[in-house]
Amino acid sequence: MDSDYISGEELGNKLLQSVREMKLGIAIRQYVSGAVSLEKSAVIAGLDRVDFLAALAEEQVEVFTVDMDSLKRELEHG
C-alpha cells in the first residue's frame, strides 16, 4: 500500500474537521468584531453556548469585559 494513500473515510474526516475549524474561526472573528452576539456566534460555529465559551477560552478571547466607570455608576445608583 502506498504510504501517501488516504482512505475515503480519512479524507472525509479531515474535510469535516477543516470545515468545523473554519466555522469556529469565522464565528470567533464575528463575535470579537461585535458583528454578532455570543449566541449567534455559537450557532455559526455549530456549537452550543457552553462549548462556544470553552472554545473562546481556549483561544484566549475575553468574553466578559467590565467597563469600570460604568460599573461604578451602576453601583452608585443602585
N, CA, C and O atoms as a GROMACS GRO file, in nm:
protein
  312
    1MET      N    1   0.085  -0.119   0.000
    1MET     CA    2   0.000   0.000   0.000
    1MET      C    3   0.089   0.124   0.000
    1MET      O    4   0.190   0.129   0.071
    2ASP      N    5   0.054   0.222  -0.078
    2ASP     CA    6   0.128   0.348  -0.088
    2ASP      C    7   0.114   0.425   0.043
    2ASP      O    8   0.002   0.442   0.093
    3SER      N    9   0.226   0.473   0.099
    3SER     CA   10   0.222   0.544   0.227
    3SER      C   11   0.153   0.680   0.216
    3SER      O   12   0.114   0.737   0.318
    4ASP      N   13   0.137   0.732   0.095
    4ASP     CA   14   0.069   0.860   0.075
    4ASP      C   15  -0.081   0.844   0.054
    4ASP      O   16  -0.153   0.943   0.039
    5TYR      N   17  -0.129   0.721   0.053
    5TYR     CA   18  -0.270   0.694   0.029
    5TYR      C   19  -0.354   0.736   0.149
    5TYR      O   20  -0.320   0.705   0.263
    6ILE      N   21  -0.462   0.806   0.122
    6ILE     CA   22  -0.558   0.844   0.225
    6ILE      C   23  -0.690   0.781   0.188
    6ILE      O   24  -0.740   0.800   0.077
    7SER      N   25  -0.747   0.706   0.280
    7SER     CA   26  -0.875   0.642   0.252
    7SER      C   27  -0.984   0.746   0.239
    7SER      O   28  -0.970   0.859   0.288
    8GLY      N   29  -1.091   0.709   0.174
    8GLY     CA   30  -1.205   0.800   0.160
    8GLY      C   31  -1.259   0.843   0.294
    8GLY      O   32  -1.297   0.959   0.312
    9GLU      N   33  -1.263   0.751   0.388
    9GLU     CA   34  -1.314   0.783   0.522
    9GLU      C   35  -1.222   0.883   0.592
    9GLU      O   36  -1.269   0.979   0.653
   10GLU      N   37  -1.092   0.860   0.583
   10GLU     CA   38  -0.996   0.950   0.646
   10GLU      C   39  -1.002   1.088   0.582
   10GLU      O   40  -0.996   1.190   0.651
   11LEU      N   41  -1.012   1.091   0.451
   11LEU     CA   42  -1.023   1.219   0.379
   11LEU      C   43  -1.150   1.292   0.421
   11LEU      O   44  -1.147   1.414   0.443
   12GLY      N   45  -1.260   1.219   0.432
   12GLY     CA   46  -1.386   1.279   0.476
   12GLY      C   47  -1.376   1.336   0.616
   12GLY      O   48  -1.426   1.445   0.644
   13ASN      N   49  -1.310   1.261   0.705
   13ASN     CA   50  -1.292   1.308   0.843
   13ASN      C   51  -1.207   1.434   0.848
   13ASN      O   52  -1.237   1.527   0.922
   14LYS      N   53  -1.100   1.437   0.767
   14LYS     CA   54  -1.014   1.555   0.763
   14LYS      C   55  -1.090   1.675   0.708
   14LYS      O   56  -1.074   1.787   0.757
   15LEU      N   57  -1.172   1.652   0.608
   15LEU     CA   58  -1.251   1.759   0.549
   15LEU      C   59  -1.352   1.813   0.651
   15LEU      O   60  -1.366   1.935   0.665
   16LEU      N   61  -1.421   1.725   0.721
   16LEU     CA   62  -1.517   1.768   0.823
   16LEU      C   63  -1.448   1.847   0.934
   16LEU      O   64  -1.501   1.948   0.979
   17GLN      N   65  -1.330   1.803   0.976
   17GLN     CA   66  -1.256   1.875   1.080
   17GLN      C   67  -1.216   2.013   1.030
   17GLN      O   68  -1.223   2.111   1.105
   18SER      N   69  -1.174   2.022   0.905
   18SER     CA   70  -1.137   2.152   0.848
   18SER      C   71  -1.256   2.246   0.843
   18SER      O   72  -1.243   2.365   0.873
   19VAL      N   73  -1.371   2.194   0.806
   19VAL     CA   74  -1.493   2.276   0.800
   19VAL      C   75  -1.529   2.324   0.940
   19VAL      O   76  -1.564   2.441   0.957
   20ARG      N   77  -1.522   2.236   1.039
   20ARG     CA   78  -1.551   2.276   1.178
   20ARG      C   79  -1.457   2.388   1.224
   20ARG      O   80  -1.501   2.485   1.285
   21GLU      N   81  -1.329   2.372   1.193
   21GLU     CA   82  -1.231   2.474   1.233
   21GLU      C   83  -1.257   2.607   1.163
   21GLU      O   84  -1.243   2.713   1.224
   22MET      N   85  -1.294   2.601   1.036
   22MET     CA   86  -1.324   2.724   0.962
   22MET      C   87  -1.447   2.793   1.019
   22MET      O   88  -1.448   2.914   1.037
   23LYS      N   89  -1.552   2.714   1.048
   23LYS     CA   90  -1.673   2.772   1.106
   23LYS      C   91  -1.644   2.836   1.241
   23LYS      O   92  -1.695   2.944   1.271
   24LEU      N   93  -1.564   2.769   1.322
   24LEU     CA   94  -1.529   2.824   1.453
   24LEU      C   95  -1.449   2.953   1.437
   24LEU      O   96  -1.474   3.051   1.507
   25GLY      N   97  -1.354   2.954   1.346
   25GLY     CA   98  -1.274   3.074   1.322
   25GLY      C   99  -1.360   3.191   1.278
   25GLY      O  100  -1.341   3.304   1.325
   26ILE      N  101  -1.453   3.165   1.188
   26ILE     CA  102  -1.544   3.270   1.140
   26ILE      C  103  -1.630   3.320   1.256
   26ILE      O  104  -1.647   3.441   1.273
   27ALA      N  105  -1.683   3.228   1.335
   27ALA     CA  106  -1.769   3.266   1.447
   27ALA      C  107  -1.693   3.350   1.549
   27ALA      O  108  -1.746   3.449   1.600
   28ILE      N  109  -1.569   3.312   1.578
   28ILE     CA  110  -1.489   3.388   1.674
   28ILE      C  111  -1.462   3.528   1.620
   28ILE      O  112  -1.475   3.626   1.693
   29ARG      N  113  -1.423   3.538   1.493
   29ARG     CA  114  -1.396   3.671   1.435
   29ARG      C  115  -1.520   3.758   1.437
   29ARG      O  116  -1.512   3.877   1.468
   30GLN      N  117  -1.636   3.700   1.405
   30GLN     CA  118  -1.760   3.776   1.405
   30GLN      C  119  -1.795   3.823   1.546
   30GLN      O  120  -1.840   3.935   1.566
   31TYR      N  121  -1.774   3.735   1.645
   31TYR     CA  122  -1.802   3.771   1.784
   31TYR      C  123  -1.709   3.882   1.832
   31TYR      O  124  -1.754   3.980   1.890
   32VAL      N  125  -1.579   3.865   1.807
   32VAL     CA  126  -1.480   3.963   1.854
   32VAL      C  127  -1.504   4.100   1.790
   32VAL      O  128  -1.486   4.202   1.856
   33SER      N  129  -1.545   4.101   1.665
   33SER     CA  130  -1.569   4.229   1.596
   33SER      C  131  -1.697   4.296   1.643
   33SER      O  132  -1.720   4.414   1.616
   34GLY      N  133  -1.781   4.221   1.715
   34GLY     CA  134  -1.908   4.275   1.762
   34GLY      C  135  -2.019   4.266   1.659
   34GLY      O  136  -2.127   4.321   1.679
   35ALA      N  137  -1.992   4.197   1.549
   35ALA     CA  138  -2.092   4.186   1.442
   35ALA      C  139  -2.210   4.099   1.484
   35ALA      O  140  -2.323   4.121   1.438
   36VAL      N  141  -2.185   4.001   1.569
   36VAL     CA  142  -2.292   3.911   1.613
   36VAL      C  143  -2.277   3.883   1.763
   36VAL      O  144  -2.170   3.900   1.821
   37SER      N  145  -2.386   3.840   1.822
   37SER     CA  146  -2.388   3.809   1.966
   37SER      C  147  -2.317   3.677   1.994
   37SER      O  148  -2.283   3.601   1.904
   38LEU      N  149  -2.297   3.652   2.121
   38LEU     CA  150  -2.238   3.526   2.164
   38LEU      C  151  -2.324   3.408   2.118
   38LEU      O  152  -2.272   3.309   2.066
   39GLU      N  153  -2.454   3.420   2.136
   39GLU     CA  154  -2.544   3.312   2.099
   39GLU      C  155  -2.541   3.286   1.949
   39GLU      O  156  -2.535   3.171   1.906
   40LYS      N  157  -2.544   3.392   1.869
   40LYS     CA  158  -2.541   3.377   1.723
   40LYS      C  159  -2.407   3.319   1.679
   40LYS      O  160  -2.402   3.237   1.588
   41SER      N  161  -2.299   3.361   1.743
   41SER     CA  162  -2.167   3.307   1.712
   41SER      C  163  -2.161   3.157   1.738
   41SER      O  164  -2.103   3.082   1.660
   42ALA      N  165  -2.222   3.115   1.848
   42ALA     CA  166  -2.225   2.972   1.880
   42ALA      C  167  -2.298   2.895   1.771
   42ALA      O  168  -2.255   2.787   1.731
   43VAL      N  169  -2.409   2.951   1.723
   43VAL     CA  170  -2.485   2.887   1.615
   43VAL      C  171  -2.399   2.878   1.489
   43VAL      O  172  -2.395   2.773   1.424
   44ILE      N  173  -2.330   2.986   1.454
   44ILE     CA  174  -2.243   2.987   1.336
   44ILE      C  175  -2.138   2.877   1.348
   44ILE      O  176  -2.107   2.808   1.251
   45ALA      N  177  -2.082   2.862   1.468
   45ALA     CA  178  -1.978   2.763   1.491
   45ALA      C  179  -2.033   2.621   1.496
   45ALA      O  180  -1.957   2.524   1.488
   46GLY      N  181  -2.165   2.608   1.510
   46GLY     CA  182  -2.225   2.476   1.522
   46GLY      C  183  -2.208   2.417   1.660
   46GLY      O  184  -2.205   2.295   1.678
   47LEU      N  185  -2.198   2.506   1.760
   47LEU     CA  186  -2.177   2.463   1.898
   47LEU      C  187  -2.288   2.517   1.986
   47LEU      O  188  -2.357   2.613   1.950
   48ASP      N  189  -2.305   2.456   2.103
   48ASP     CA  190  -2.395   2.518   2.200
   48ASP      C  191  -2.317   2.629   2.270
   48ASP      O  192  -2.196   2.641   2.254
   49ARG      N  193  -2.387   2.708   2.348
   49ARG     CA  194  -2.327   2.827   2.410
   49ARG      C  195  -2.208   2.790   2.500
   49ARG      O  196  -2.105   2.858   2.497
   50VAL      N  197  -2.222   2.686   2.579
   50VAL     CA  198  -2.117   2.645   2.672
   50VAL      C  199  -1.991   2.601   2.596
   50VAL      O  200  -1.880   2.639   2.633
   51ASP      N  201  -2.010   2.522   2.491
   51ASP     CA  202  -1.894   2.478   2.413
   51ASP      C  203  -1.828   2.594   2.339
   51ASP      O  204  -1.707   2.596   2.323
   52PHE      N  205  -1.909   2.691   2.295
   52PHE     CA  206  -1.851   2.807   2.229
   52PHE      C  207  -1.772   2.890   2.330
   52PHE      O  208  -1.664   2.940   2.297
   53LEU      N  209  -1.824   2.906   2.451
   53LEU     CA  210  -1.749   2.976   2.556
   53LEU      C  211  -1.617   2.905   2.584
   53LEU      O  212  -1.514   2.970   2.604
   54ALA      N  213  -1.619   2.773   2.586
   54ALA     CA  214  -1.496   2.697   2.608
   54ALA      C  215  -1.397   2.719   2.494
   54ALA      O  216  -1.277   2.731   2.517
   55ALA      N  217  -1.448   2.724   2.372
   55ALA     CA  218  -1.362   2.750   2.256
   55ALA      C  219  -1.301   2.889   2.264
   55ALA      O  220  -1.184   2.908   2.231
   56LEU      N  221  -1.380   2.987   2.307
   56LEU     CA  222  -1.327   3.122   2.324
   56LEU      C  223  -1.217   3.124   2.429
   56LEU      O  224  -1.114   3.189   2.411
   57ALA      N  225  -1.238   3.054   2.539
   57ALA     CA  226  -1.137   3.047   2.645
   57ALA      C  227  -1.010   2.982   2.593
   57ALA      O  228  -0.899   3.026   2.623
   58GLU      N  229  -1.026   2.876   2.515
   58GLU     CA  230  -0.910   2.806   2.458
   58GLU      C  231  -0.830   2.899   2.366
   58GLU      O  232  -0.708   2.890   2.359
   59GLU      N  233  -0.901   2.986   2.296
   59GLU     CA  234  -0.835   3.082   2.206
   59GLU      C  235  -0.795   3.210   2.279
   59GLU      O  236  -0.745   3.305   2.218
   60GLN      N  237  -0.817   3.213   2.410
   60GLN     CA  238  -0.783   3.327   2.496
   60GLN      C  239  -0.854   3.455   2.453
   60GLN      O  240  -0.795   3.563   2.451
   61VAL      N  241  -0.981   3.440   2.417
   61VAL     CA  242  -1.065   3.554   2.382
   61VAL      C  243  -1.144   3.594   2.506
   61VAL      O  244  -1.213   3.511   2.565
   62GLU      N  245  -1.132   3.720   2.545
   62GLU     CA  246  -1.207   3.767   2.661
   62GLU      C  247  -1.354   3.775   2.626
   62GLU      O  248  -1.393   3.830   2.523
   63VAL      N  249  -1.435   3.719   2.713
   63VAL     CA  250  -1.579   3.717   2.689
   63VAL      C  251  -1.648   3.823   2.772
   63VAL      O  252  -1.736   3.894   2.723
   64PHE      N  253  -1.610   3.833   2.895
   64PHE     CA  254  -1.675   3.925   2.986
   64PHE      C  255  -1.581   4.042   3.013
   64PHE      O  256  -1.482   4.028   3.084
   65THR      N  257  -1.614   4.155   2.956
   65THR     CA  258  -1.535   4.274   2.981
   65THR      C  259  -1.616   4.369   3.067
   65THR      O  260  -1.737   4.384   3.049
   66VAL      N  261  -1.550   4.431   3.160
   66VAL     CA  262  -1.617   4.521   3.252
   66VAL      C  263  -1.558   4.661   3.234
   66VAL      O  264  -1.438   4.681   3.248
   67ASP      N  265  -1.645   4.755   3.205
   67ASP     CA  266  -1.605   4.895   3.200
   67ASP      C  267  -1.618   4.947   3.342
   67ASP      O  268  -1.729   4.960   3.394
   68MET      N  269  -1.506   4.977   3.404
   68MET     CA  270  -1.507   5.014   3.545
   68MET      C  271  -1.590   5.140   3.572
   68MET      O  272  -1.655   5.148   3.676
   69ASP      N  273  -1.588   5.237   3.481
   69ASP     CA  274  -1.668   5.358   3.501
   69ASP      C  275  -1.817   5.326   3.500
   69ASP      O  276  -1.892   5.376   3.583
   70SER      N  277  -1.859   5.242   3.406
   70SER     CA  278  -2.000   5.203   3.400
   70SER      C  279  -2.040   5.125   3.524
   70SER      O  280  -2.148   5.147   3.580
   71LEU      N  281  -1.954   5.035   3.567
   71LEU     CA  282  -1.982   4.957   3.687
   71LEU      C  283  -1.995   5.047   3.809
   71LEU      O  284  -2.085   5.029   3.891
   72LYS      N  285  -1.905   5.143   3.821
   72LYS     CA  286  -1.908   5.235   3.934
   72LYS      C  287  -2.039   5.315   3.934
   72LYS      O  288  -2.101   5.331   4.039
   73ARG      N  289  -2.082   5.365   3.816
   73ARG     CA  290  -2.208   5.440   3.807
   73ARG      C  291  -2.326   5.352   3.846
   73ARG      O  292  -2.416   5.397   3.916
   74GLU      N  293  -2.327   5.228   3.800
   74GLU     CA  294  -2.436   5.137   3.834
   74GLU      C  295  -2.442   5.113   3.984
   74GLU      O  296  -2.550   5.111   4.043
   75LEU      N  297  -2.327   5.094   4.045
   75LEU     CA  298  -2.323   5.069   4.189
   75LEU      C  299  -2.366   5.191   4.269
   75LEU      O  300  -2.430   5.178   4.374
   76GLU      N  301  -2.331   5.308   4.221
   76GLU     CA  302  -2.369   5.431   4.290
   76GLU      C  303  -2.519   5.457   4.283
   76GLU      O  304  -2.577   5.515   4.375
   77HIS      N  305  -2.582   5.416   4.174
   77HIS     CA  306  -2.724   5.443   4.153
   77HIS      C  307  -2.813   5.323   4.186
   77HIS      O  308  -2.933   5.323   4.156
   78GLY      N  309  -2.757   5.224   4.247
   78GLY     CA  310  -2.831   5.112   4.298
   78GLY      C  311  -2.885   5.022   4.196
   78GLY      O  312  -2.950   4.923   4.230
   0.00000   0.00000   0.00000
